[in-house]
Amino acid sequence: NIPLITDSLAWTDLNTPGYCWYNNDSVKYADTYGALYNWYTVETGDICPLGWHVPSDSEWTTLAEYLGGRSFAGGKLKGSGTAYWIEPNTGATNETGFTALPGGGRNIYAAFSAVGNAGIWWSDTENESDSDFAWVRDMVFNSSDLNRYSYVKRHGSSVRCIKD
C-alpha cells in the first residue's frame, strides 16, 4: 500500500513512499494523468506490476538515442494535438505510441504546477553526486526535447513502467 498524501505539511516532510493526485483532485485528474509519486515510492521497486519496472536513467538515455537523440525524442513520445498539451505542443507526433501527457508535478513545498505544460517521469536511478536527488525525464509544450534533470526525491512526478 502506498499512502495517499493530501496534507501539504505532511508532503513537505515526507521521506517515505507517498502519492497524490494533481491538486488533490482525483475526479478531474486521475483518469487522464494518473498519480504523482515521490521517489521513495519508486525506490521500493513495488510500484509496477509483476514483470515490469520503472526505467533506469540509462534506459531513458537508450530510448532517447534510439529515437534520434534527446532533441527529437520528446516530440516522438508526446501525445499529439492540444487536447491535453497547451499550444504549440512543439514536435509532438506520438509516433512511438507512448502518448506522454503533461501531468505536471508537486514540488517539495507541496505546490502543484505545470499540468498541461509539462510531463515529468521518474527513473529508478539516484543521483550519484547527491543522495537527496534522483534522475527524471521531462517533456514540455514548447519543445521536442526529452530533458534530463535531477529532482529532489520528495517531488511528486509521474511514473511509466516498462516490461522486463
N, C-alpha and C positions, 0 to 999 in steps of 0.2 A: 504494500500500500504506500502510495506517495501522498503526503498531506497536501491538501488544498490550503494555500495561504492567501487570505484576503486582506488581513490586517497589515497596514503599512509599516508599523513599527516592527511587527514580527518578521516581515520580509527583509527589512534592512539589517536585522540581526541574525538572519538565518545562515547557518553553515552546515546544514544537514539537508537531505532531499526535500524539495517542495516544488509545487507548480501553482499556476494561476491562469485565469482567463484574462484576455486583454480587457482592461477597465473593470475587471471583476464581473464581467457580463457574459456568461456562458450562452445565454439565449441569442445574443447578437453575434458573437464571435466564434463560438466553439466549432460549429459545423464547417465553417469556411476556413478558419486559420488554425484550428487546434489549440493546444495549450502552450503556455510558455513555461519552461523548466529552468531551474538553476542547474549549474554544472554538477552539483553534488548528487543530483538525480542521475545524470549521465554516468557519473563515476561508479555507481552501484553495479552497472552492467545489466540491470534488470528492466530497463525501460522498453526494450524491443521484444517482440515475440521470439519464441524459440526458433533458432535458425537464422536470426537476423541480428544486426549490431549497429551501433552508432559509428559512422565512418571516422577513421583516424584523420589527422591532419594530412598525412601523406596520401591517403586515399582521395581526399578532396583535391590535392595537388595533381594526382594522376588523372582524375576526371577533367580538371581544367586543361591539362596538357592534351588529353585526347580530343577535347573539343576545340582545339586550336589556340590555346593559351588563355590566360585569365582575362585578357581584353575582349574576348568574344564569348567566353563560356557562360557568363551571366545571362546574356541575351538568349542563348540556346536553351537555357534552363528555365527562364521566366515564363510564366503564363502570358500568352499574348493578349493584346487588346487593353482596354482601360476599364473593364468591369470591376476589377479589384485594384489594379495599379493606377495611380494618378498619371495624367499625361506628362511627358510624352511616351513613357514606357519604352525608352530607347533600346533598340536592337532586339526586342522580345519576339522570338519566333516559336519558342517551345518545341523546337524540332526534336528534342530528346524525349518529350512526353513527361518530363519531371514536373512541370506545372508549378514552379516556385511561385508562391503567393506572398504578399507583403504583410506578414502578421505582426510587424513591429516588435517591441520588446518592453521589458520592465527593468528599469535601472536599479542600482543598489540603494537608491533613496526611495524606492517603491513607486516612482513616477512611470506612467505608461507613455510611450511615444512611437511614432513612425508607422502606424498601421496605414496601409495604402502607399506609403513611401518606400519602405524597406522590409526585406525579409532577412532574418539573421538565424543561422543554424550552427549549433554546437558541433565540434568534433569531440572525440573521446580523449584528446591529447592535451595534457597540461603543458603550459609554457615552461620550458626547461630553465629559463632565467629567473622566473618568479612564480613560486608555487601558489600564489593567490590568483593567478590568471590561467586561462585555458584558451585554445585556438578556436575561432569561429570563422565562418564564411558568411558574407552578406552580398546582397544584390539590391540595387536602388533603382528608382523610377527613371532617372535621367542618365543612365549609363548601361552599357552592355558588359561591364566588368563583373567578374567574380572576385570580390575583395577578400583579403585575409587580414584578420585582426586578432589581437589578444584581448579578451574581455575578463573582467573580474568575475570570478566563479559565482558570485551571488546575483549576477544579472539574470534576467529571465529571457530566454531565447527559445526558438523552435528547435525541434529535433526531427531528423529524417533518418529512418532506419534503412540499411541495405542488407541484401541477402548475403549470408556467409559464403 
